[in-house]
């Protein structure tokens, strides 16, 4: 009886292992497909599944910036305001202060002027607390605005809201320029501050990385969600209208989460998750790699095992049938369990899913499921990065330039197995020689610090 239950469970795991397999040849296909979709998205609006949004950021910070700059980071139920004092190459960021403010729920579905009025008043208070600053007697304060909602950007400091996501639904803001709304609200508060850049958090990650290391050419977020931005040659963007920027460069926000390709290893669990999601058929790449979904994929595998085998004993499946009850930090804790009897795995199964009295063999199987799902995620993320590097002719044999990828997000920062797998996969795909000139580093707070740095790099007072 026990042997039959174990065999049935092992069959599910074996099928999962096979369907999630990411041999190098397959990943090369993913990288090539990514580079191809990127080129198609640069050629014309709507030419690809990935949007390849022109950010209008044509200068990345390089460490020489000086002065006091501000940032506003709006992306959820809280927003942050930051003040950053920059002191050039030698001393860099000498002071950084921030304040977090929660948005009253009624403002998230009210009207535009109320929301932006509330934000502007918080900014005005933040500035007032500085007291008088003679620096601003004859110059305006400058702000970088990170706005993590879909916008159609028209210049570095203007963009119209396409739609709200998350818990926001302010109808009269849709189709309006969010910078103009904020600017108007600040003027009503008597705050003399100019929005010098509208960015998204991924562009900010690239900027925060490049500020400390000018070899940074790609910024990636691997957290709850996933995205990548990179530095492209302006003359390689056919859809870019008007004259090319003086720098000859342009930061592109890929929105790679929406990438999909027949090369991707997709299982029945991914298909079911996608079908039941809020956005079926969209964000396929993100659903395979980002922190929001890894725990949910593992839960679905465990549920199938419980339906096909009695390995979990006499189980009340209520918890196991609850979507998103298993989160990626839970998977990470089980995956990194170094106790001889896998005690942490036992605790997580009991606490989250009410699966108790598991055998050591069963717990080892659960760790293997976490490993299969996470390795697939990390290897696909690495393939996406290689696709971007190939698109810009970097990390290829004969390219001696150093190329650094700045990565932000809890999945990369806190999930050690994920991080190590991503890094070894990069080396495997690039090859020994080319991988010597490619490095990965953690970049924190693209949405806050990154926005202030872009405001500095695009200051109206630069000669």
C-alpha positions as a Markdown table, in Angstrom:
| # | Residue | x | y | z |
|---|---|---|---|---|
| 1 | Unk | 0.0 | 0.0 | 0.0 |
| 2 | Unk | 2.7 | 2.5 | 1.1 |
| 3 | Unk | 4.9 | 1.4 | -1.8 |
| 4 | Unk | 2.1 | 2.0 | -4.3 |
| 5 | Unk | 1.4 | 5.5 | -2.8 |
| 6 | Unk | 5.0 | 6.5 | -3.1 |
| 7 | Unk | 5.2 | 5.2 | -6.6 |
| 8 | Unk | 2.2 | 7.2 | -7.7 |
| 9 | Unk | 3.6 | 10.3 | -6.1 |
| 10 | Unk | 7.0 | 9.7 | -7.7 |
| 11 | Unk | 5.3 | 9.4 | -11.1 |
| 12 | Unk | 3.9 | 12.9 | -10.7 |
| 13 | Unk | 7.3 | 14.3 | -9.7 |
| 14 | Unk | 9.1 | 12.5 | -12.6 |
| 15 | Unk | 6.6 | 14.0 | -15.1 |
| 16 | Unk | 7.2 | 17.4 | -13.6 |
| 17 | Unk | 10.9 | 17.0 | -13.8 |
| 18 | Unk | 10.7 | 16.1 | -17.5 |
| 19 | Unk | 8.3 | 18.9 | -18.4 |
| 20 | Unk | 10.3 | 21.6 | -16.5 |
| 21 | Unk | 13.6 | 20.5 | -18.0 |
| 22 | Unk | 15.7 | 23.4 | -19.3 |
| 23 | Unk | 18.7 | 21.9 | -21.2 |
| 24 | Unk | 21.1 | 24.5 | -22.6 |
| 25 | Unk | 19.8 | 24.0 | -26.2 |
| 26 | Unk | 16.3 | 24.9 | -25.1 |
| 27 | Unk | 17.5 | 28.0 | -23.2 |
| 28 | Unk | 19.5 | 29.1 | -26.3 |
| 29 | Unk | 16.1 | 28.9 | -28.1 |
| 30 | Unk | 14.5 | 31.1 | -25.4 |
| 31 | Unk | 17.3 | 33.6 | -25.6 |
| 32 | Unk | 17.1 | 33.8 | -29.4 |
| 33 | Unk | 13.3 | 34.2 | -29.2 |
| 34 | Unk | 13.6 | 37.0 | -26.6 |
| 35 | Unk | 16.1 | 38.9 | -28.8 |
| 36 | Unk | 13.8 | 38.4 | -31.8 |
| 37 | Unk | 10.7 | 39.7 | -29.9 |
| 38 | Unk | 12.8 | 42.6 | -28.7 |
| 39 | Unk | 13.8 | 43.6 | -32.3 |
| 40 | Unk | 10.1 | 43.3 | -33.4 |
| 41 | Unk | 9.0 | 45.5 | -30.5 |
| 42 | Unk | 11.6 | 48.2 | -31.4 |
| 43 | Unk | 10.6 | 48.1 | -35.1 |
| 44 | Unk | 7.0 | 49.3 | -34.5 |
| 45 | Unk | 4.4 | 49.9 | -31.8 |
| 46 | Unk | 2.5 | 46.6 | -31.1 |
| 47 | Unk | 5.0 | 44.7 | -33.2 |
| 48 | Unk | 5.7 | 42.2 | -30.4 |
| 49 | Unk | 4.3 | 40.6 | -27.3 |
| 50 | Unk | 6.8 | 42.6 | -25.4 |
| 51 | Unk | 6.1 | 46.3 | -25.5 |
| 52 | Unk | 9.7 | 47.6 | -25.6 |
| 53 | Unk | 8.7 | 51.0 | -24.2 |
| 54 | Unk | 10.9 | 53.9 | -25.0 |
| 55 | Unk | 11.6 | 55.5 | -21.6 |
| 56 | Unk | 13.1 | 58.8 | -23.0 |
| 57 | Unk | 15.9 | 58.4 | -20.5 |
| 58 | Unk | 18.9 | 58.9 | -22.7 |
| 59 | Unk | 21.5 | 59.7 | -20.0 |
| 60 | Unk | 22.1 | 57.3 | -17.1 |
| 61 | Unk | 23.7 | 58.6 | -13.9 |
| 62 | Unk | 27.4 | 58.0 | -13.7 |
| 63 | Unk | 28.4 | 59.2 | -10.2 |
| 64 | Unk | 29.4 | 62.7 | -11.0 |
| 65 | Unk | 26.0 | 64.2 | -10.1 |
| 66 | Unk | 25.8 | 66.7 | -7.3 |
| 67 | Unk | 23.0 | 68.5 | -5.4 |
| 68 | Unk | 19.8 | 67.8 | -3.6 |
| 69 | Unk | 17.2 | 65.8 | -5.5 |
| 70 | Unk | 13.8 | 64.3 | -4.7 |
| 71 | Unk | 11.9 | 61.2 | -5.6 |
| 72 | Unk | 8.3 | 60.1 | -5.4 |
| 73 | Unk | 7.6 | 56.3 | -5.6 |
| 74 | Unk | 4.0 | 55.5 | -6.2 |
| 75 | Unk | 3.1 | 51.9 | -7.0 |
| 76 | Unk | 0.8 | 50.5 | -4.3 |
| 77 | Unk | -1.3 | 51.3 | -1.3 |
| 78 | Unk | 1.7 | 53.3 | 0.1 |
| 79 | Unk | 3.9 | 55.8 | -1.5 |
| 80 | Unk | 7.4 | 57.1 | -0.5 |
| 81 | Unk | 9.0 | 60.5 | -0.8 |
| 82 | Unk | 12.8 | 60.7 | -0.7 |
| 83 | Unk | 15.4 | 63.4 | -0.5 |
| 84 | Unk | 18.9 | 62.5 | -1.7 |
| 85 | Unk | 22.0 | 64.6 | -1.3 |
| 86 | Unk | 24.6 | 63.7 | -4.0 |
| 87 | Unk | 28.3 | 64.8 | -3.7 |
| 88 | Unk | 30.0 | 63.7 | -6.8 |
| 89 | Unk | 32.4 | 60.8 | -7.6 |
| 90 | Unk | 34.3 | 60.7 | -4.4 |
| 91 | Unk | 31.5 | 60.9 | -1.9 |
| 92 | Unk | 28.4 | 59.7 | -3.8 |
| 93 | Unk | 25.2 | 59.6 | -1.8 |
| 94 | Unk | 26.0 | 61.6 | 1.4 |
| 95 | Unk | 22.5 | 61.7 | 2.8 |
| 96 | Unk | 19.3 | 59.9 | 2.1 |
| 97 | Unk | 16.0 | 60.5 | 3.9 |
| 98 | Unk | 12.6 | 59.0 | 3.1 |
| 99 | Unk | 9.1 | 59.0 | 4.4 |
| 100 | Unk | 6.4 | 56.4 | 3.7 |
| 101 | Unk | 2.8 | 57.5 | 3.6 |
| 102 | Unk | -0.3 | 55.2 | 3.3 |
| 103 | Unk | -3.1 | 56.3 | 0.9 |
| 104 | Unk | -6.5 | 56.3 | 2.5 |
| 105 | Unk | -8.6 | 53.7 | 0.8 |
| 106 | Unk | -11.3 | 56.2 | -0.3 |
| 107 | Unk | -8.7 | 58.1 | -2.4 |
| 108 | Unk | -7.8 | 55.0 | -4.4 |
| 109 | Unk | -11.2 | 55.0 | -6.1 |
| 110 | Unk | -12.1 | 58.7 | -5.8 |
| 111 | Unk | -11.0 | 61.3 | -8.3 |
| 112 | Unk | -7.7 | 62.3 | -9.7 |
| 113 | Unk | -7.3 | 65.7 | -8.1 |
| 114 | Unk | -8.0 | 64.3 | -4.6 |
| 115 | Unk | -5.3 | 61.6 | -5.0 |
| 116 | Unk | -2.7 | 63.9 | -6.4 |
| 117 | Unk | -3.7 | 66.6 | -4.0 |
| 118 | Unk | -3.0 | 64.2 | -1.1 |
| 119 | Unk | 0.4 | 63.2 | -2.5 |
| 120 | Unk | 1.4 | 66.8 | -3.2 |
| 121 | Unk | 0.5 | 67.8 | 0.4 |
| 122 | Unk | 2.7 | 65.0 | 1.7 |
| 123 | Unk | 5.6 | 66.2 | -0.5 |
| 124 | Unk | 5.0 | 69.8 | 0.6 |
| 125 | Unk | 5.2 | 68.7 | 4.3 |
| 126 | Unk | 8.4 | 66.7 | 3.6 |
| 127 | Unk | 10.0 | 69.8 | 2.0 |
| 128 | Unk | 8.8 | 72.2 | 4.7 |
| 129 | Unk | 10.5 | 70.0 | 7.4 |
| 130 | Unk | 13.9 | 70.9 | 5.8 |
| 131 | Unk | 13.4 | 74.6 | 6.8 |
| 132 | Unk | 14.9 | 77.3 | 4.6 |
| 133 | Unk | 17.5 | 76.1 | 2.1 |
| 134 | Unk | 19.3 | 78.9 | 0.3 |
| 135 | Unk | 20.3 | 76.6 | -2.6 |
| 136 | Unk | 16.7 | 76.9 | -3.7 |
| 137 | Unk | 16.5 | 80.7 | -3.6 |
| 138 | Unk | 17.2 | 80.8 | -7.3 |
| 139 | Unk | 16.5 | 77.3 | -8.6 |
| 140 | Unk | 13.6 | 74.9 | -8.5 |
| 141 | Unk | 13.6 | 71.6 | -6.7 |
| 142 | Unk | 13.7 | 68.6 | -9.0 |
| 143 | Unk | 11.9 | 65.3 | -8.6 |
| 144 | Unk | 12.0 | 61.9 | -10.2 |
| 145 | Unk | 8.6 | 60.2 | -10.3 |
| 146 | Unk | 8.4 | 56.4 | -10.2 |
| 147 | Unk | 4.9 | 55.5 | -11.3 |
| 148 | Unk | 4.4 | 51.7 | -11.4 |
| 149 | Unk | 1.2 | 51.6 | -13.6 |
| 150 | Unk | 0.9 | 51.2 | -17.3 |
| 151 | Unk | 1.6 | 54.6 | -19.0 |
| 152 | Unk | 2.1 | 55.7 | -22.6 |
| 153 | Unk | 5.2 | 57.8 | -22.3 |
| 154 | Unk | 5.5 | 60.8 | -24.7 |
| 155 | Unk | 8.7 | 62.4 | -23.3 |
| 156 | Unk | 11.0 | 62.0 | -20.3 |
| 157 | Unk | 8.5 | 64.0 | -18.2 |
| 158 | Unk | 5.1 | 63.2 | -19.5 |
| 159 | Unk | 3.0 | 60.0 | -19.8 |
| 160 | Unk | -0.7 | 59.3 | -20.1 |
| 161 | Unk | -2.2 | 56.6 | -17.9 |
| 162 | Unk | -3.3 | 53.6 | -19.9 |
| 163 | Unk | -5.1 | 51.8 | -17.0 |
| 164 | Unk | -4.9 | 51.4 | -13.3 |
| 165 | Unk | -3.9 | 48.0 | -11.8 |
| 166 | Unk | -3.7 | 46.8 | -8.2 |
| 167 | Unk | -6.4 | 48.4 | -5.9 |
| 168 | Unk | -6.8 | 51.7 | -7.8 |
| 169 | Unk | -9.7 | 52.7 | -10.0 |
| 170 | Unk | -9.8 | 56.4 | -10.5 |
| 171 | Unk | -11.6 | 56.7 | -13.9 |
| 172 | Unk | -11.0 | 60.4 | -14.6 |
| 173 | Unk | -7.2 | 59.9 | -14.5 |
| 174 | Unk | -7.2 | 57.4 | -17.3 |
| 175 | Unk | -5.9 | 59.0 | -20.5 |
| 176 | Unk | -4.5 | 61.9 | -18.6 |
| 177 | Unk | -0.9 | 63.0 | -18.2 |
| 178 | Unk | 0.1 | 61.9 | -14.7 |
| 179 | Unk | 3.0 | 64.3 | -14.5 |
| 180 | Unk | 0.7 | 67.3 | -15.4 |
| 181 | Unk | -1.7 | 66.1 | -12.7 |
| 182 | Unk | 1.1 | 66.0 | -10.1 |
| 183 | Unk | 2.6 | 69.3 | -11.3 |
| 184 | Unk | -0.8 | 71.0 | -11.0 |
| 185 | Unk | -1.3 | 69.6 | -7.5 |
| 186 | Unk | 2.1 | 70.8 | -6.3 |
| 187 | Unk | 1.5 | 74.3 | -7.6 |
| 188 | Unk | -1.8 | 74.4 | -5.6 |
| 189 | Unk | 0.3 | 73.5 | -2.5 |
| 190 | Unk | 2.7 | 76.4 | -3.3 |
| 191 | Unk | 5.5 | 73.9 | -3.9 |
| 192 | Unk | 8.0 | 75.0 | -6.5 |
| 193 | Unk | 9.2 | 71.6 | -7.7 |
| 194 | Unk | 9.6 | 70.3 | -11.2 |
| 195 | Unk | 9.1 | 66.7 | -12.2 |
| 196 | Unk | 12.2 | 66.1 | -14.3 |
| 197 | Unk | 11.6 | 62.5 | -15.1 |
| 198 | Unk | 8.8 | 59.9 | -15.1 |
| 199 | Unk | 10.1 | 56.4 | -14.8 |
| 200 | Unk | 9.2 | 52.9 | -13.9 |
| 201 | Unk | 10.9 | 50.9 | -11.2 |
| 202 | Unk | 12.9 | 48.7 | -13.7 |
| 203 | Unk | 14.4 | 51.8 | -15.4 |
| 204 | Unk | 15.2 | 53.0 | -11.9 |
| 205 | Unk | 17.0 | 49.8 | -11.1 |
| 206 | Unk | 19.2 | 50.2 | -14.2 |
| 207 | Unk | 19.9 | 53.8 | -13.1 |
| 208 | Unk | 20.8 | 52.9 | -9.5 |
| 209 | Unk | 23.1 | 50.2 | -10.8 |
| 210 | Unk | 24.8 | 52.5 | -13.4 |
| 211 | Unk | 25.4 | 55.2 | -10.7 |
| 212 | Unk | 27.7 | 52.9 | -8.8 |
| 213 | Unk | 29.1 | 51.1 | -11.8 |
| 214 | Unk | 29.1 | 52.6 | -15.3 |
| 215 | Unk | 29.5 | 49.1 | -16.9 |
| 216 | Unk | 25.9 | 48.3 | -15.9 |
| 217 | Unk | 23.9 | 47.9 | -19.1 |
| 218 | Unk | 20.9 | 45.9 | -18.0 |
| 219 | Unk | 18.6 | 46.3 | -15.0 |
| 220 | Unk | 16.3 | 43.4 | -14.0 |
| 221 | Unk | 13.6 | 43.0 | -11.3 |
| 222 | Unk | 13.2 | 39.5 | -9.9 |
| 223 | Unk | 10.7 | 39.9 | -7.1 |
| 224 | Unk | 7.0 | 39.5 | -6.8 |
| 225 | Unk | 6.9 | 40.5 | -10.5 |
| 226 | Unk | 9.6 | 40.6 | -13.1 |
| 227 | Unk | 10.8 | 43.0 | -15.8 |
| 228 | Unk | 14.0 | 44.2 | -17.5 |
| 229 | Unk | 15.3 | 47.5 | -18.9 |
| 230 | Unk | 18.5 | 48.0 | -20.8 |
| 231 | Unk | 20.6 | 50.6 | -22.7 |
| 232 | Unk | 20.0 | 50.5 | -26.5 |
| 233 | Unk | 21.6 | 52.4 | -29.3 |
| 234 | Unk | 19.1 | 55.0 | -30.4 |
| 235 | Unk | 19.7 | 54.3 | -34.1 |
| 236 | Unk | 18.6 | 50.7 | -33.5 |
| 237 | Unk | 15.0 | 51.8 | -32.6 |
| 238 | Unk | 13.1 | 52.2 | -35.8 |
| 239 | Unk | 9.9 | 53.3 | -34.0 |
| 240 | Unk | 11.7 | 56.2 | -32.3 |
| 241 | Unk | 10.4 | 59.4 | -33.9 |
| 242 | Unk | 12.1 | 62.8 | -34.1 |
| 243 | Unk | 15.8 | 63.6 | -33.8 |
| 244 | Unk | 18.0 | 61.1 | -32.0 |
| 245 | Unk | 19.3 | 62.1 | -28.5 |
| 246 | Unk | 22.8 | 63.6 | -28.3 |
| 247 | Unk | 24.0 | 60.7 | -26.2 |
| 248 | Unk | 23.1 | 58.3 | -29.0 |
| 249 | Unk | 21.5 | 56.0 | -26.4 |
| 250 | Unk | 18.1 | 55.2 | -25.1 |
| 251 | Unk | 16.9 | 53.2 | -22.1 |
| 252 | Unk | 14.2 | 50.7 | -23.2 |
| 253 | Unk | 11.7 | 49.2 | -20.7 |
| 254 | Unk | 11.1 | 45.8 | -22.2 |
| 255 | Unk | 8.1 | 44.7 | -20.2 |
| 256 | Unk | 9.5 | 41.2 | -20.7 |
| 257 | Unk | 6.9 | 39.6 | -18.3 |
| 258 | Unk | 4.6 | 39.3 | -21.3 |
| 259 | Unk | 7.1 | 37.3 | -23.4 |
| 260 | Unk | 5.9 | 33.9 | -24.6 |
| 261 | Unk | 7.3 | 31.4 | -27.0 |
| 262 | Unk | 6.9 | 27.8 | -28.0 |
| 263 | Unk | 10.4 | 27.3 | -26.5 |
| 264 | Unk | 9.1 | 27.8 | -23.0 |
| 265 | Unk | 8.7 | 24.6 | -20.8 |
| 266 | Unk | 5.0 | 24.9 | -19.8 |
| 267 | Unk | 3.3 | 22.3 | -17.7 |
| 268 | Unk | -0.4 | 21.5 | -17.0 |
| 269 | Unk | 0.1 | 23.4 | -13.7 |
| 270 | Unk | 1.2 | 26.6 | -15.5 |
| 271 | Unk | -1.7 | 26.3 | -17.9 |
| 272 | Unk | -4.3 | 25.9 | -15.1 |
| 273 | Unk | -2.7 | 28.8 | -13.1 |
| 274 | Unk | -2.9 | 31.0 | -16.2 |
| 275 | Unk | -6.5 | 30.1 | -17.0 |
| 276 | Unk | -7.6 | 31.0 | -13.4 |
| 277 | Unk | -5.6 | 34.2 | -13.3 |
| 278 | Unk | -6.8 | 37.7 | -13.6 |
| 279 | Unk | -5.0 | 38.1 | -16.9 |
| 280 | Unk | -5.3 | 34.8 | -18.8 |
| 281 | Unk | -2.9 | 34.5 | -21.8 |
| 282 | Unk | -0.8 | 37.4 | -20.6 |
| 283 | Unk | 2.4 | 37.7 | -18.6 |
| 284 | Unk | 3.3 | 34.1 | -19.5 |
| 285 | Unk | 7.1 | 34.6 | -18.8 |
| 286 | Unk | 6.4 | 36.3 | -15.5 |
| 287 | Unk | 4.1 | 33.5 | -14.4 |
| 288 | Unk | 7.0 | 31.0 | -15.0 |
| 289 | Unk | 9.7 | 33.0 | -13.2 |
| 290 | Unk | 8.5 | 35.6 | -10.7 |
| 291 | Unk | 8.1 | 35.3 | -6.9 |
| 292 | Unk | 4.3 | 35.8 | -7.0 |
| 293 | Unk | 3.8 | 32.4 | -8.7 |
| 294 | Unk | 6.5 | 29.9 | -7.6 |
| 295 | Unk | 4.7 | 28.9 | -4.4 |
| 296 | Unk | 1.4 | 28.6 | -6.2 |
| 297 | Unk | 2.9 | 26.2 | -8.8 |
| 298 | Unk | 4.3 | 24.0 | -6.0 |
| 299 | Unk | 0.9 | 24.0 | -4.3 |
| 300 | Unk | -0.7 | 22.8 | -7.5 |
| 301 | Unk | 1.8 | 19.9 | -7.8 |
| 302 | Unk | 1.2 | 18.9 | -4.2 |
| 303 | Unk | -2.5 | 19.0 | -4.8 |
| 304 | Unk | -2.2 | 16.6 | -7.7 |
| 305 | Unk | -0.1 | 14.3 | -5.6 |
| 306 | Unk | -2.7 | 14.3 | -2.9 |
| 307 | Unk | -5.4 | 13.4 | -5.5 |
| 308 | Unk | -3.4 | 10.5 | -7.0 |
| 309 | Unk | -1.7 | 9.1 | -4.0 |
| 310 | Unk | -2.3 | 8.6 | -0.3 |
| 311 | Unk | 1.3 | 9.7 | 0.6 |
| 312 | Unk | 0.0 | 12.7 | 2.7 |
| 313 | Unk | -2.3 | 10.3 | 4.7 |
| 314 | Unk | -5.9 | 11.2 | 5.5 |
| 315 | Unk | -5.9 | 14.8 | 4.5 |
| 316 | Unk | -8.5 | 17.6 | 4.6 |
| 317 | Unk | -7.7 | 19.3 | 1.3 |
| 318 | Unk | -9.3 | 22.6 | 2.2 |
| 319 | Unk | -6.0 | 24.4 | 2.7 |
| 320 | Unk | -4.3 | 22.6 | -0.2 |
| 321 | Unk | -7.1 | 23.7 | -2.5 |
| 322 | Unk | -6.7 | 27.4 | -1.5 |
| 323 | Unk | -5.0 | 29.4 | -4.2 |
| 324 | Unk | -1.8 | 31.3 | -3.3 |
| 325 | Unk | -1.8 | 29.9 | 0.3 |
| 326 | Unk | 1.8 | 28.7 | -0.3 |
| 327 | Unk | 4.1 | 31.7 | -0.9 |
| 328 | Unk | 7.6 | 31.9 | -2.3 |
| 329 | Unk | 9.2 | 32.6 | 1.1 |
| 330 | Unk | 7.7 | 29.2 | 2.3 |
| 331 | Unk | 9.2 | 27.5 | -0.8 |
| 332 | Unk | 12.5 | 29.1 | -0.1 |
| 333 | Unk | 12.5 | 28.0 | 3.6 |
| 334 | Unk | 11.8 | 24.4 | 2.6 |
| 335 | Unk | 14.3 | 24.4 | -0.2 |
| 336 | Unk | 17.1 | 25.7 | 2.1 |
| 337 | Unk | 16.2 | 23.3 | 5.0 |
| 338 | Unk | 19.5 | 22.0 | 6.3 |
| 339 | Unk | 18.1 | 20.0 | 9.2 |
| 340 | Unk | 18.8 | 16.3 | 9.0 |
| 341 | Unk | 15.2 | 15.3 | 9.4 |
| 342 | Unk | 13.9 | 18.3 | 7.2 |
| 343 | Unk | 12.1 | 19.7 | 10.2 |
| 344 | Unk | 11.4 | 23.1 | 8.5 |
| 345 | Unk | 9.7 | 21.3 | 5.6 |
| 346 | Unk | 7.5 | 19.4 | 8.1 |
| 347 | Unk | 6.6 | 22.7 | 9.9 |
| 348 | Unk | 5.8 | 24.5 | 6.6 |
| 349 | Unk | 3.6 | 21.7 | 5.4 |
| 350 | Unk | 1.7 | 21.5 | 8.7 |
| 351 | Unk | 1.3 | 25.3 | 9.2 |
| 352 | Unk | 0.4 | 26.2 | 5.7 |
| 353 | Unk | -1.4 | 23.1 | 4.3 |
| 354 | Unk | -2.4 | 21.1 | 7.3 |
| 355 | Unk | -0.2 | 18.2 | 5.9 |
| 356 | Unk | 1.1 | 16.4 | 9.1 |
| 357 | Unk | 3.0 | 13.3 | 10.0 |
| 358 | Unk | 4.9 | 13.1 | 6.7 |
| 359 | Unk | 7.7 | 10.6 | 6.3 |
| 360 | Unk | 11.3 | 11.9 | 5.6 |
| 361 | Unk | 11.0 | 10.4 | 2.1 |
| 362 | Unk | 7.9 | 12.5 | 1.5 |
| 363 | Unk | 9.6 | 15.6 | 2.8 |
| 364 | Unk | 12.6 | 15.0 | 0.5 |
| 365 | Unk | 10.1 | 14.7 | -2.4 |
| 366 | Unk | 8.6 | 18.1 | -1.5 |
| 367 | Unk | 12.1 | 19.7 | -1.5 |
| 368 | Unk | 12.7 | 18.2 | -4.9 |
| 369 | Unk | 9.5 | 19.8 | -6.2 |
| 370 | Unk | 10.6 | 23.2 | -4.9 |
| 371 | Unk | 14.0 | 22.6 | -6.6 |
| 372 | Unk | 12.5 | 21.7 | -10.0 |
| 373 | Unk | 10.2 | 24.7 | -10.0 |
| 374 | Unk | 12.8 | 27.2 | -8.8 |
| 375 | Unk | 15.6 | 25.9 | -11.1 |
| 376 | Unk | 13.3 | 26.3 | -14.1 |
| 377 | Unk | 12.5 | 29.8 | -13.0 |
| 378 | Unk | 16.1 | 30.9 | -12.4 |
| 379 | Unk | 17.3 | 29.2 | -15.7 |
| 380 | Unk | 14.6 | 31.0 | -17.7 |
| 381 | Unk | 15.5 | 34.3 | -16.2 |
| 382 | Unk | 19.1 | 33.7 | -17.1 |
| 383 | Unk | 18.1 | 32.9 | -20.7 |
| 384 | Unk | 16.1 | 36.2 | -20.8 |
| 385 | Unk | 19.2 | 38.1 | -19.7 |
| 386 | Unk | 21.3 | 36.4 | -22.3 |
| 387 | Unk | 18.7 | 37.3 | -25.0 |
| 388 | Unk | 19.1 | 41.0 | -24.0 |
| 389 | Unk | 22.9 | 40.8 | -24.0 |
| 390 | Unk | 22.9 | 39.1 | -27.5 |
| 391 | Unk | 20.5 | 41.8 | -28.8 |
| 392 | Unk | 23.1 | 44.5 | -27.9 |
| 393 | Unk | 26.1 | 42.5 | -29.0 |
| 394 | Unk | 27.5 | 41.9 | -25.5 |
| 395 | Unk | 28.7 | 38.9 | -23.7 |
| 396 | Unk | 29.6 | 37.3 | -27.1 |
| 397 | Unk | 33.0 | 35.9 | -28.0 |
| 398 | Unk | 35.4 | 38.7 | -29.0 |
| 399 | Unk | 33.5 | 41.4 | -27.0 |
| 400 | Unk | 36.0 | 42.6 | -24.5 |
| 401 | Unk | 33.7 | 45.2 | -22.8 |
| 402 | Unk | 32.6 | 44.6 | -19.3 |
| 403 | Unk | 28.8 | 44.1 | -19.1 |
| 404 | Unk | 27.2 | 44.2 | -15.7 |
| 405 | Unk | 23.6 | 43.3 | -14.9 |
| 406 | Unk | 22.0 | 45.0 | -11.9 |
| 407 | Unk | 19.3 | 43.0 | -10.3 |
| 408 | Unk | 16.8 | 44.1 | -7.6 |
| 409 | Unk | 14.0 | 42.1 | -6.0 |
| 410 | Unk | 13.5 | 39.7 | -3.1 |
| 411 | Unk | 13.5 | 36.6 | -5.2 |
| 412 | Unk | 17.1 | 37.3 | -6.3 |
| 413 | Unk | 18.2 | 38.9 | -3.0 |
| 414 | Unk | 16.8 | 36.4 | -0.5 |
| 415 | Unk | 16.4 | 33.1 | -2.3 |
| 416 | Unk | 20.0 | 31.7 | -2.4 |
| 417 | Unk | 19.3 | 28.6 | -4.5 |
| 418 | Unk | 17.6 | 30.8 | -7.1 |
| 419 | Unk | 20.4 | 33.3 | -7.2 |
| 420 | Unk | 23.2 | 30.7 | -7.5 |
| 421 | Unk | 21.3 | 28.8 | -10.2 |
| 422 | Unk | 20.8 | 32.0 | -12.2 |
| 423 | Unk | 24.5 | 32.9 | -12.0 |
| 424 | Unk | 25.7 | 29.4 | -13.0 |
| 425 | Unk | 23.2 | 29.3 | -15.8 |
| 426 | Unk | 24.5 | 32.6 | -17.2 |
| 427 | Unk | 28.1 | 31.1 | -17.3 |
| 428 | Unk | 26.8 | 28.0 | -18.9 |
| 429 | Unk | 24.9 | 29.9 | -21.7 |
| 430 | Unk | 27.6 | 32.5 | -22.3 |
| 431 | Unk | 30.5 | 30.1 | -22.3 |
| 432 | Unk | 33.7 | 30.3 | -20.1 |
| 433 | Unk | 35.4 | 32.9 | -22.2 |
| 434 | Unk | 32.5 | 35.4 | -22.7 |
| 435 | Unk | 31.2 | 35.0 | -19.2 |
| 436 | Unk | 34.4 | 36.4 | -17.8 |
| 437 | Unk | 33.4 | 39.9 | -19.0 |
| 438 | Unk | 29.8 | 39.6 | -17.6 |
| 439 | Unk | 28.9 | 40.2 | -14.0 |
| 440 | Unk | 25.7 | 40.3 | -11.9 |
| 441 | Unk | 25.2 | 42.6 | -8.9 |
| 442 | Unk | 22.5 | 43.4 | -6.5 |
| 443 | Unk | 21.0 | 46.9 | -6.9 |
| 444 | Unk | 18.7 | 48.2 | -4.2 |
| 445 | Unk | 15.9 | 50.7 | -4.4 |
| 446 | Unk | 15.6 | 51.5 | -8.1 |
| 447 | Unk | 12.2 | 52.9 | -7.5 |
| 448 | Unk | 13.4 | 55.4 | -4.9 |
| 449 | Unk | 17.1 | 56.2 | -5.2 |
| 450 | Unk | 17.0 | 55.4 | -9.0 |
| 451 | Unk | 14.3 | 58.0 | -9.6 |
| 452 | Unk | 16.2 | 60.7 | -7.7 |
| 453 | Unk | 19.4 | 59.8 | -9.7 |
| 454 | Unk | 17.6 | 60.0 | -13.1 |
| 455 | Unk | 16.2 | 63.5 | -12.0 |
| 456 | Unk | 19.9 | 64.5 | -11.3 |
| 457 | Unk | 21.1 | 63.1 | -14.6 |
| 458 | Unk | 18.4 | 65.0 | -16.5 |
| 459 | Unk | 18.5 | 68.2 | -14.4 |
| 460 | Unk | 17.6 | 71.4 | -16.1 |
| 461 | Unk | 20.7 | 73.0 | -14.5 |
| 462 | Unk | 23.2 | 70.8 | -16.2 |
| 463 | Unk | 25.3 | 73.0 | -18.5 |
